[in-house]
């Protein structure tokens, strides 16, 4: 008996960190994913996969019995890089479990069941990553007082996204906690990030203006202390190579920079020339 499920990776176009504190955010799924295969076995639960570290084991042990399972995790998402690898894993596991039980879950049920796993990873997640991992596509998201407000957008981007990898791992739980500790001093910056999100939604069809907005979003993220020299340098690299705009994506402190471009080729070329890992990303619009 085997059950399998997948969760999408994601990029946050606008609004990370502010979304933890009740502001809106805009994110989209990318065609990179985590797959979990679950099989019943005799004996202790075994979790197998390339990126299975102690954090993964701790998080999965919150939902899996200590005996009786083989769990195989495979993923083409970089771990700890702001592309939602933990949420994708949580969603994939929830789906695999449901498949094994013959259940078909709607995205809201997947979200509800995956959130405790994401909490085990990150402490105080907004739920944005889990929502995108479960649904795919482009989402406007807000952590409302009565639960998540999720609005799928029917967006087709007429621009390319290039992801530049800092090669460093950011610790989401620590970064989120560090941002929280700076409140209320940084509240005006969080509010400004939140207000950019509504504008970004209006500008999805106007990439030059959206690019400028992403640069402002990056500057604000630097203002709340989650960027670093490496990420700033990657943003500058992308702009020099012709991007309309660029910003760190995800929790920061490492992870990736997302660049918006008409033509990804010069950015990819320049990144590779400088020894920076870079890839062109495609929007995943189909729910898994
Ligand atoms: O770095 P990631 O992929 O875990 O994204 C974190 C996004 C934050 O807004 C910083 C946290 C959250 O829970 O929304």
Boltz pocket constraint, residues with backbone or C-beta under 6 A from the ligand:
constraints:
  - pocket:
      binder: B
      contacts: [[A, 15], [A, 16], [A, 17], [A, 18], [A, 19], [A, 20], [A, 81], [A, 82], [A, 83], [A, 84], [A, 85], [A, 122], [A, 124], [A, 125], [A, 126], [A, 127], [A, 128], [A, 129], [A, 172], [A, 176], [A, 249], [A, 250], [A, 251], [A, 252], [A, 255]]
      max_distance: 6.0
